[in-house]
């Protein structure tokens, strides 16, 4: 009797599930056809009568001025040089600036001049990917928000080739299956990584793992289950990409383990404007009245500026016993929004608490020439992000002729601050004490020894040049143009 009852319930349930699946497939197919029709209506022929190939980059913060934006503008310039019948489109949420101002900003900050105009599609719903909108379940919230933002982008412009250049992997299936596009992505940083899973598993307190979670085994288990579910979904959406480019060995290892698409995944080191920095003359230091330590990175929590300030304060406290020239810490970076500005104010308060306000200078959203000038005068280049995916700022510091001191993890450890032809190119540290010790050690070296390290570092950074990026980027995206 129970078996008959089960069968009588199961068969209609299976039938209903089948009908719903068929309806869903038909609905999605109908949406895809409607989008294709919309594409024909929106696309106009070029001067030669042929339809231009639309290559769209999804980059909601294209005016932010960070390393990710440098990759975007170099990628666009590379495609414009190689392909004549290509129109580049940028989906952006930067509605406070015009297209001309954004392009001008790219030239002013990065020294990148585009050969052809770019079409900008301004998105109204960028707030959906703001972390502040999701105090809890931030990763999931931002990812679902990116799908809605991607839908807005797709309705406004349907491209032939879609490239996510900012890490919104959940938009990839949307453009591939509903937009009918060939899709690629450039991954700067995996949205979730096996390192993040281990942080939660080991109940470590970090900027993305609050103390109330680490103190509770139950909350930690729940967050771990949520992370595993998210990692599974992230792997699913990422694996539908036709071309996957990653920026470092560290990112490659994580993406291979999560997306399992090794055949179409390759490392494309981000373009660093090394030549501009290599033009700075490298001379042996003369007696100086002041040493400067320079940090170049956006004012975001993961960059860990408080560690820089605390290590610097510790160095000053210990150094004042000796008779050395005075020291200055210069924090250079971009502020994207009010949250970043508030972060800078908190850092200034930390400087006051530690009594180093007069020794620390903040330079925000500065022009490229001023950045170059600060790096030319600096003795040490400082970088403190744990598991930095790559570290364009690290490369720039090395090219400019500073002695780099970076975090012993991620891209700096695996790809950048590595021996070159058996010679030292820089130094690595892990915590406040380490950083203070290493800064003191670098300053204690003779000017001749520091010059030798700088020269080794400069010779090692050619593999991160714009030219090398152009070659590897074109090689990677070639399948999208076939």
C-alpha positions as CSV (number, residue, x, y, z in Angstrom):
1,X,0.0,0.0,0.0
2,X,2.8,2.4,0.9
3,X,4.7,1.5,-2.3
4,X,1.5,2.2,-4.4
5,X,1.0,5.5,-2.6
6,X,4.7,6.4,-3.2
7,X,4.3,5.6,-6.9
8,X,1.1,7.5,-7.2
9,X,2.9,10.6,-5.8
10,X,6.3,10.1,-7.5
11,X,5.1,9.7,-11.1
12,X,3.0,13.0,-11.1
13,X,5.9,14.8,-9.3
14,X,8.4,13.6,-12.0
15,X,6.0,14.5,-14.7
16,X,5.5,18.0,-13.2
17,X,9.3,18.4,-12.8
18,X,9.8,17.4,-16.5
19,X,7.1,19.9,-17.7
20,X,8.7,22.7,-15.6
21,X,12.2,21.9,-17.0
22,X,10.8,22.0,-20.6
23,X,9.0,25.3,-19.9
24,X,12.2,26.8,-18.4
25,X,14.3,25.6,-21.5
26,X,11.7,27.1,-23.8
27,X,11.5,30.3,-21.9
28,X,15.3,30.7,-21.9
29,X,15.5,29.9,-25.6
30,X,12.8,32.5,-26.3
31,X,14.7,35.1,-24.3
32,X,17.9,34.2,-26.3
33,X,16.0,34.7,-29.6
34,X,14.6,38.0,-28.4
35,X,18.0,39.2,-27.4
36,X,19.4,38.2,-30.8
37,X,16.6,40.2,-32.5
38,X,17.4,43.1,-30.2
39,X,21.1,42.9,-31.2
40,X,20.2,43.2,-34.9
41,X,18.1,46.3,-34.2
42,X,20.8,48.0,-32.1
43,X,23.8,47.2,-34.3
44,X,24.6,49.5,-37.2
45,X,27.0,48.8,-40.0
46,X,30.4,50.5,-40.2
47,X,31.8,52.9,-42.8
48,X,32.7,50.0,-45.1
49,X,29.2,48.5,-44.9
50,X,30.3,45.6,-42.7
51,X,29.1,45.0,-39.2
52,X,31.9,45.7,-36.7
53,X,32.8,43.0,-34.3
54,X,31.7,44.2,-30.8
55,X,34.1,43.3,-28.0
56,X,32.6,44.3,-24.6
57,X,34.5,44.5,-21.4
58,X,32.5,44.3,-18.1
59,X,34.3,46.7,-15.8
60,X,31.8,48.6,-13.6
61,X,34.6,50.6,-11.9
62,X,36.7,51.5,-15.1
63,X,37.5,55.0,-13.7
64,X,39.0,53.7,-10.4
65,X,42.7,54.1,-11.3
66,X,44.0,50.8,-10.0
67,X,46.0,47.9,-11.5
68,X,42.9,46.2,-12.8
69,X,42.0,49.4,-14.8
70,X,45.5,49.4,-16.3
71,X,44.9,45.9,-17.6
72,X,41.6,47.0,-19.1
73,X,43.0,50.0,-21.0
74,X,46.1,48.0,-22.2
75,X,43.8,45.2,-23.4
76,X,41.6,47.7,-25.4
77,X,44.7,49.4,-26.9
78,X,46.1,45.9,-27.8
79,X,42.9,44.9,-29.6
80,X,42.6,48.2,-31.4
81,X,46.2,47.8,-32.7
82,X,45.6,44.2,-33.9
83,X,42.1,44.2,-35.2
84,X,40.7,46.9,-37.6
85,X,37.1,45.8,-37.7
86,X,36.6,45.8,-33.9
87,X,34.6,48.2,-31.8
88,X,35.5,48.1,-28.1
89,X,32.7,48.6,-25.6
90,X,33.1,49.2,-21.8
91,X,30.2,48.5,-19.5
92,X,30.7,50.9,-16.6
93,X,28.9,52.3,-13.6
94,X,31.0,55.5,-13.5
95,X,28.1,57.8,-14.4
96,X,29.8,60.8,-12.7
97,X,32.2,61.1,-15.6
98,X,31.8,61.3,-19.4
99,X,33.5,58.8,-21.8
100,X,36.0,61.5,-22.8
101,X,36.9,62.2,-19.2
102,X,37.4,58.4,-18.5
103,X,39.7,58.0,-21.5
104,X,41.6,61.2,-20.5
105,X,41.9,59.8,-16.9
106,X,43.4,56.6,-18.3
107,X,46.0,58.6,-20.2
108,X,46.8,60.8,-17.2
109,X,47.1,58.0,-14.7
110,X,48.6,55.2,-16.8
111,X,50.1,56.9,-19.8
112,X,47.9,54.9,-22.1
113,X,46.7,56.5,-25.3
114,X,44.0,54.7,-27.3
115,X,44.2,54.7,-31.1
116,X,40.4,54.6,-31.7
117,X,37.3,55.8,-29.8
118,X,35.7,53.5,-27.2
119,X,31.9,53.0,-26.8
120,X,30.8,53.4,-23.1
121,X,27.6,51.8,-21.9
122,X,26.7,53.5,-18.6
123,X,24.9,51.2,-16.1
124,X,22.5,52.5,-13.5
125,X,22.4,49.6,-11.1
126,X,26.1,49.5,-10.0
127,X,25.0,49.8,-6.4
128,X,23.9,46.1,-6.7
129,X,27.6,45.0,-6.6
130,X,28.6,47.3,-3.7
131,X,29.8,45.3,-0.7
132,X,28.1,47.8,1.7
133,X,24.7,46.6,0.4
134,X,25.3,43.1,1.8
135,X,26.5,43.3,5.4
136,X,26.1,39.5,5.6
137,X,26.6,36.9,2.8
138,X,28.5,39.5,0.9
139,X,30.1,37.2,-1.7
140,X,26.7,35.7,-2.6
141,X,25.0,39.1,-2.5
142,X,27.5,40.8,-4.8
143,X,27.6,37.8,-7.2
144,X,23.8,37.8,-7.6
145,X,23.9,41.6,-7.8
146,X,26.4,41.2,-10.7
147,X,23.9,39.0,-12.6
148,X,21.2,41.8,-12.4
149,X,23.9,44.4,-13.4
150,X,25.0,42.1,-16.3
151,X,21.4,41.7,-17.4
152,X,21.1,45.5,-17.6
153,X,24.4,45.6,-19.6
154,X,23.1,42.9,-22.0
155,X,19.9,44.7,-22.7
156,X,21.7,47.9,-23.5
157,X,24.3,46.4,-25.8
158,X,24.6,42.8,-27.0
159,X,28.3,42.1,-28.0
160,X,29.8,39.4,-30.2
161,X,32.6,38.8,-27.6
162,X,32.2,39.4,-23.9
163,X,35.2,39.7,-21.5
164,X,34.7,40.1,-17.8
165,X,37.8,42.0,-16.8
166,X,36.9,42.7,-13.1
167,X,36.0,39.3,-11.6
168,X,32.3,39.0,-12.0
169,X,32.2,35.4,-13.0
170,X,28.5,35.0,-12.5
171,X,27.9,37.2,-15.6
172,X,29.6,34.7,-17.8
173,X,26.7,32.2,-18.3
174,X,24.3,35.1,-18.8
175,X,26.3,36.4,-21.8
176,X,27.2,33.0,-23.2
177,X,23.8,31.2,-23.0
178,X,21.3,34.1,-23.3
179,X,23.5,36.6,-25.2
180,X,24.9,34.0,-27.5
181,X,28.4,35.6,-27.1
182,X,31.8,34.0,-27.0
183,X,33.0,34.7,-23.5
184,X,36.4,35.2,-21.9
185,X,37.6,36.6,-18.6
186,X,40.7,38.0,-16.9
187,X,40.9,36.9,-13.3
188,X,42.8,39.3,-11.0
189,X,41.7,37.5,-7.9
190,X,39.4,34.5,-7.3
191,X,36.2,35.6,-5.6
192,X,36.7,32.7,-3.2
193,X,39.9,30.8,-2.7
194,X,41.1,27.7,-0.9
195,X,43.0,30.0,1.4
196,X,39.7,31.7,2.4
197,X,38.3,28.2,3.2
198,X,41.3,27.4,5.3
199,X,41.0,30.7,7.2
200,X,37.4,29.8,8.2
201,X,38.3,26.1,8.8
202,X,41.1,27.1,11.2
203,X,39.0,29.8,12.8
204,X,41.5,32.6,12.1
205,X,40.3,36.2,12.6
206,X,41.0,38.3,9.4
207,X,39.4,41.3,7.7
208,X,36.9,39.0,5.9
209,X,36.3,36.7,8.9
210,X,34.9,38.5,12.0
211,X,35.9,37.6,15.6
212,X,32.3,36.6,16.5
213,X,32.5,33.9,13.8
214,X,35.9,32.6,14.8
215,X,34.8,32.4,18.5
216,X,31.9,30.2,17.7
217,X,32.4,26.6,16.3
218,X,28.8,26.6,15.2
219,X,29.1,29.9,13.2
220,X,32.4,28.7,11.8
221,X,30.8,25.4,10.5
222,X,27.9,27.3,9.0
223,X,30.2,29.8,7.3
224,X,32.4,26.9,6.0
225,X,29.3,25.2,4.5
226,X,28.3,28.5,2.9
227,X,31.8,28.9,1.5
228,X,31.8,25.4,0.1
229,X,28.4,25.9,-1.6
230,X,29.6,29.3,-3.0
231,X,32.9,27.7,-4.2
232,X,30.9,25.0,-6.0
233,X,28.7,27.6,-7.7
234,X,31.7,29.8,-8.6
235,X,33.4,26.8,-10.2
236,X,30.3,26.1,-12.2
237,X,29.9,29.6,-13.7
238,X,33.6,30.0,-14.2
239,X,34.0,26.8,-16.2
240,X,31.6,28.0,-18.9
241,X,34.2,30.6,-20.1
242,X,35.8,29.9,-23.5
243,X,39.0,31.7,-22.6
244,X,40.4,32.2,-19.0
245,X,43.3,34.5,-18.3
246,X,44.9,34.7,-14.9
247,X,47.4,37.2,-13.6
248,X,49.8,35.1,-11.6
249,X,50.9,31.6,-10.6
250,X,49.0,32.0,-7.3
251,X,45.7,32.9,-9.1
252,X,46.3,30.1,-11.6
253,X,46.6,27.4,-8.8
254,X,43.3,28.6,-7.3
255,X,41.4,28.9,-10.5
256,X,42.5,25.5,-11.8
257,X,41.3,23.8,-8.5
258,X,38.0,25.7,-8.5
259,X,37.1,25.9,-12.2
260,X,38.8,22.8,-13.5
261,X,39.2,24.2,-17.0
262,X,43.0,23.8,-17.6
263,X,42.8,23.5,-21.4
264,X,41.6,27.1,-21.8
265,X,43.4,28.7,-18.8
266,X,46.7,30.6,-19.2
267,X,48.8,33.1,-17.2
268,X,48.9,36.6,-18.7
269,X,51.0,38.8,-16.4
270,X,49.4,42.3,-16.1
271,X,51.0,45.1,-18.0
272,X,53.2,47.2,-15.8
273,X,54.5,50.4,-17.3
274,X,58.1,49.3,-16.5
275,X,59.7,51.3,-19.3
276,X,58.5,54.6,-17.9
277,X,59.9,53.7,-14.5
278,X,63.1,52.3,-15.9
279,X,63.7,55.8,-17.4
280,X,64.4,57.1,-13.9
281,X,68.2,57.3,-13.7
282,X,69.6,54.9,-11.1
283,X,72.5,56.4,-9.2
284,X,74.3,55.5,-6.1
285,X,72.8,57.4,-3.1
286,X,74.5,60.5,-1.9
287,X,74.3,61.7,1.6
288,X,70.7,62.5,2.2
289,X,68.8,64.5,4.7
290,X,65.8,62.2,4.6
291,X,64.9,58.6,3.6
292,X,61.4,57.9,2.3
293,X,59.5,54.7,2.3
294,X,56.7,54.6,-0.3
295,X,53.6,52.4,-0.5
296,X,51.5,52.3,-3.7
297,X,48.1,50.6,-3.5
298,X,44.4,51.5,-3.4
299,X,43.0,52.2,0.0
300,X,41.1,48.9,0.4
301,X,41.0,46.8,3.6
302,X,42.9,43.8,2.1
303,X,45.9,46.1,1.3
304,X,46.5,46.2,5.1
305,X,47.7,49.8,5.5
306,X,47.4,49.6,9.3
307,X,50.2,47.0,9.2
308,X,52.5,49.5,7.3
309,X,51.8,52.3,9.8
310,X,52.3,50.0,12.9
311,X,55.6,48.5,11.5
312,X,56.8,52.0,10.6
313,X,56.0,53.3,14.1
314,X,57.9,50.4,15.6
315,X,60.9,51.1,13.3
316,X,60.9,54.8,14.3
317,X,60.7,53.9,18.0
318,X,63.7,51.6,17.7
319,X,65.6,53.7,15.2
320,X,65.6,56.9,17.2
321,X,68.3,55.4,19.4
322,X,70.7,55.5,16.4
323,X,72.0,58.5,14.4
324,X,70.4,58.1,11.0
325,X,68.7,60.6,8.6
326,X,65.0,61.1,9.4
327,X,62.4,58.8,7.9
328,X,59.2,59.5,6.1
329,X,56.4,57.1,5.1
330,X,54.4,58.1,2.0
331,X,51.1,56.2,1.4
332,X,50.0,56.7,-2.2
333,X,46.7,55.2,-3.5
334,X,43.4,55.6,-5.1
335,X,40.1,56.2,-3.3
336,X,37.1,54.8,-5.2
337,X,34.2,55.9,-2.9
338,X,33.2,57.3,0.5
339,X,34.1,54.0,2.2
340,X,37.7,54.3,1.0
341,X,37.8,58.0,2.2
342,X,36.6,56.9,5.6
343,X,39.3,54.2,5.6
344,X,42.0,56.9,5.0
345,X,40.5,59.0,7.9
346,X,40.8,55.9,10.2
347,X,44.4,55.5,9.1
348,X,45.2,59.1,9.9
349,X,43.6,58.5,13.4
350,X,45.9,55.5,13.8
351,X,48.9,57.7,13.0
352,X,47.9,60.1,15.7
353,X,47.4,57.3,18.2
354,X,50.9,56.0,17.4
355,X,52.5,59.5,17.4
356,X,53.7,59.3,13.8
357,X,51.3,61.8,12.2
358,X,54.2,64.2,11.3
359,X,56.2,61.3,9.7
360,X,53.4,59.8,7.5
361,X,52.1,61.5,4.4
362,X,48.9,60.5,2.4
363,X,48.8,61.2,-1.3
364,X,45.4,60.3,-2.8
365,X,44.5,60.0,-6.5
366,X,47.7,61.7,-7.6
367,X,48.7,62.2,-11.3
368,X,51.2,59.7,-12.8
369,X,54.1,62.2,-12.9
370,X,53.8,62.8,-9.1
371,X,53.8,59.1,-8.5
372,X,56.9,58.7,-10.6
373,X,58.6,61.5,-8.7
374,X,57.9,59.9,-5.2
375,X,59.2,56.5,-6.4
376,X,62.3,58.1,-7.9
377,X,63.2,59.6,-4.5
378,X,62.2,56.6,-2.3
379,X,64.7,54.2,-0.7
380,X,62.2,51.4,0.2
381,X,59.0,50.3,-1.6
382,X,56.5,48.9,0.8
383,X,53.7,46.4,0.2
384,X,51.7,44.5,2.9
385,X,48.7,42.7,1.3
386,X,48.4,39.0,2.4
387,X,48.0,36.8,-0.7
388,X,48.1,39.6,-3.2
389,X,47.1,38.1,-6.4
390,X,49.9,39.8,-8.4
391,X,51.1,43.2,-7.3
392,X,51.6,45.8,-10.0
393,X,52.7,48.3,-7.4
394,X,55.5,45.9,-6.4
395,X,56.7,45.7,-10.0
396,X,56.6,49.5,-10.3
397,X,58.6,50.0,-7.2
398,X,61.2,47.6,-8.4
399,X,61.4,49.2,-11.9
400,X,61.6,52.7,-10.3
401,X,64.7,51.7,-8.3
402,X,63.4,51.2,-4.8
403,X,64.4,48.3,-2.6
404,X,61.1,46.4,-2.4
405,X,59.7,44.9,0.8
406,X,56.6,42.9,0.1
407,X,54.4,40.3,1.9
408,X,55.7,36.7,1.8
409,X,52.7,35.3,0.0
410,X,50.8,35.3,-3.3
411,X,52.1,36.9,-6.5
412,X,55.1,38.8,-4.9
413,X,56.4,35.6,-3.3
414,X,55.8,33.2,-6.3
415,X,56.3,35.5,-9.4
416,X,57.9,38.9,-8.6
417,X,60.3,39.1,-5.6
418,X,62.2,36.0,-6.7
419,X,66.0,35.7,-7.3
420,X,67.0,36.8,-10.8
421,X,70.0,34.9,-12.2
422,X,70.8,33.9,-8.6
423,X,70.8,37.4,-7.3
424,X,68.6,39.1,-4.7
425,X,65.8,41.4,-6.1
426,X,64.1,42.4,-2.9
427,X,62.8,41.2,0.5
428,X,59.7,39.6,2.0
429,X,58.1,39.8,5.4
430,X,55.0,38.5,7.2
431,X,54.1,40.5,10.3
432,X,54.7,43.8,12.1
433,X,58.0,42.7,13.7
434,X,59.3,41.2,10.4
435,X,58.5,44.4,8.5
436,X,60.2,46.6,11.1
437,X,63.3,44.4,11.2
438,X,63.5,44.2,7.4
439,X,63.1,48.0,6.9
440,X,65.9,48.5,9.5
441,X,68.1,45.9,7.7
442,X,67.6,47.6,4.3
443,X,68.4,51.0,5.7
444,X,71.5,49.5,7.4
445,X,72.9,48.3,4.1
446,X,75.7,50.2,2.4
447,X,74.5,52.4,-0.6
448,X,76.6,50.2,-2.9
449,X,74.7,47.0,-1.7
450,X,71.3,48.7,-2.1
451,X,72.3,49.8,-5.6
452,X,73.2,46.3,-6.5
453,X,69.8,45.0,-5.3
454,X,68.0,47.7,-7.3
455,X,69.9,46.8,-10.5
456,X,69.0,43.1,-10.1
457,X,65.4,44.0,-9.5
458,X,65.3,46.3,-12.6
459,X,66.7,43.6,-14.8
460,X,64.1,41.1,-13.6
461,X,61.0,43.2,-14.4
462,X,61.2,43.1,-18.2
463,X,58.9,40.1,-18.2
464,X,56.1,42.3,-16.8
465,X,56.2,44.9,-19.6
466,X,53.4,46.2,-21.7
467,X,54.9,44.5,-24.8
468,X,55.0,41.1,-23.1
469,X,51.4,41.6,-22.0
470,X,50.3,42.4,-25.5
471,X,51.9,39.2,-26.9
472,X,50.4,36.9,-24.3
473,X,47.0,38.6,-24.2
474,X,46.6,38.3,-28.0
475,X,47.7,34.7,-27.9
476,X,45.1,33.9,-25.2
477,X,42.1,35.7,-26.8
478,X,42.8,34.4,-30.3
479,X,40.2,31.5,-29.9
480,X,37.4,34.2,-29.3
481,X,38.1,35.8,-32.7
482,X,38.0,32.6,-34.8
